[in-house]
Amino acid sequence: MLNHPEAIPDKNQVWLYCSPLPLPLSYLALHCWFVLADQENTISRWEIWQRPQRCKNSWGHLHQNLFPMQQGINRIPGCSFWKWPSKLLFYFDHPVASTLTKIIGSSPEIYPYHHQYRAYPGPNSNTYIQWVLDHLSAPKIELPTSAIGKNWIASKKKC
């Protein structure tokens, strides 16, 4: 597991976190999200959540700052005081972070599935994360196998 780096003022940075899903799905699947720190020193969390319009900055199932930046998912559904810890999967700085910040910031307008959600096979939170990562020119970044839904768009294109 990577250590959480400190936000550096006046610099774009992006962190990719994950957390197991609630029991019993925690043995099979992860929920992933981005945390951005932009050049204006604004820090925000971006993710797809199963319920739409859950906070002030929501676009269907796409949410900005629905939860605290590093907060994991409930271990037991509906049990909000007992959460899984989050794990940092990737850390991006300049120039990749600048590209990711632009893509994520414009995703309310350009992500084609923000009004759709299906836990399996997708589109879901991991579909969104992989969609963002696929906009990077190189290197190809692959989410863990347990990020169910990451291949939903790719499998749709093959049909």
Secondary structure by P-SEA (a helix, b strand, c coil): ccccccccccbbbbbbbbbbccccccccccccbbbbbccccccbbbbbccccccccccccccccccccccccccccccccccccbbbbccccccaaaaaaaaaaaaccccccccccccccccccaaaaaaaaaaacccccccccccccccaaaaaaaac
